[in-house]
Amino acid sequence: MPTTSSDSLPIAVIGAGPVGLAAAAHLITRNLPARVYEAGSSIAWNMRDWGHVRVFTPWRYCVDAAAIGLLEPHGWRMPAADAFPTANEIVGEYLAPLARTPEFAGIVETGARVEAISRLGLDKVVSRSRDERPFVLSIRAAGGTRRERVRAVIDASGTWATPNPLGSSGIPADGEAEFADRIAYGIPDVLGRHRSDYAGRTTLVVGAGHSAANSLLDLSRLARVEPDTRFFWVTRSTNLIRIYGGGDADQLPARGELGDATRELVESGRVRLTTGFSILALREDNGRLVVEGDTAEGRRIIGPVDRIIAATGQRPDLSLTRELRLDLDPWLESARALGPLIDPNEYYCGSVPPHGFRELAHPEKGFFTAGIKSYGRAPTFLLLTGYEQVRSIAAALAGDMEAAENVRLVLPETGVCVTQFPDPENEKAGCCGGPATTRADACCAADETAKNLGSDGCGCGEWPNMPAKVEASGCCGSGKNGAPAGEVA
């Protein structure tokens, strides 16, 4: 069949959230044709779902340099750099104005869901001339389903719309689908539009991350004015360092305060916490829900409750890339090169090495995963990481390999570096996955992996070209070298 030269085709960006729009801004800045497809009815649709949440990153960490470059000539000025915006404020005061700039005219299509990506005329099996064929997108929009050809694809669709289930085995708990109308996944607006669902009722919060912390603190505030409001908290993990955080050592004070407030909620007795609880099933008892799970002491029942908040994290939707040749970490479903650096089974460490187009590429030439989706199921992503990812990808697509390779990123540290399963016989086991095994110039396993991938290291030692005020000491978060942790909010 005749083929179409890809050179004149646009580059597709899937998702009009912060990272997707930043990707488009970088492409526009480099005079590359771009098309952005957003499944929701407006830009940043997923972000609006948790728009009431005040993020723990100040404005200066929420904006992208190329986006600012497009906004400022039209009179836009960034809000106070040290102020902490809500997600709705990020959308309204930054992303919406960006999408309205003349440079973005005709680029973003909302209500357009990319359902599948393939190569024109080829399925996943065929290798011959594969890289010469353009990509073809199957897009479902108001007018029906259509197909479009594009030169390259940046998948920044995120993971918010595909939450993990309540079931501890990674599959839905028995009864989870049946009682879905009483389960909220993510961060419901307990004090706002969802207030009536929780006021005067009993809620079970499930999860050990920042989403769970936000919901617990909102329920606590609601209980002060609605005395019949009750809530319980369960976690599968028995290690709560990820949610409690590094306190005063966290370079993002709001993140440290979130962890401190959650810890105080438990220690004061205002919420009853059950750790090591693996949910198996939900059932109804006199119109209310009872949750059944396994603990170290055996089977246990929690309830009855009226509502459940499942703050259990998210996972990537891989269905749209079924016909592409991807290289994914086998358990995190992240880009493979990132897997060893962010694996929560090995360590919860504050520093992820700077990474760009090479680590985010796949065997399918011209396809890149960016943003939180590039991290798969790992819960350690900040917006600044995504912005540097798409800057590097856009440079590579423009043929500016020097800029694409020059990946630099300094992130605020968490004040936390903890090995989940320490080796009692190795005093270095608490340092980012244990000691290095093959490299004398690496201070720990994560540092070794990063250097093997061509980076300067994981941040345990001093990074070259680091600002003088940023000191490097200790191990991956115990020093002053910057580190991402937790979720976007």
Secondary structure by P-SEA (a helix, b strand, c coil): ccccccccbbbbbccccaaaaaaaaaaaaacccbbbbbccccccccccccccccccccccccccaaaaaaccccccccccccccccaaaaaaccaaaaaaccccccccccccccccccccccccccccccccbbbbbbcccccccbbbbbccccccccccccccccccccccccccccccccccccccccccccccccccbbbbbbcccaaaaaaaaaaaaaaaccccccbbbbbccccccccccccccccaaaaaaaaaaaaaaaaaccbbbbccbbbccccccccbbbbbbcccccccccccccbbbcccccccccccccccccccccccccccccccccccccccccccccccccccccccccbbbcccccccccccccaaaaaaaaaaaaaaaacccccccbbbbbbbbcccccccccccccccccccccccccccccccaaaaaaaaacccccccccccccccccccccccccccccccccccc
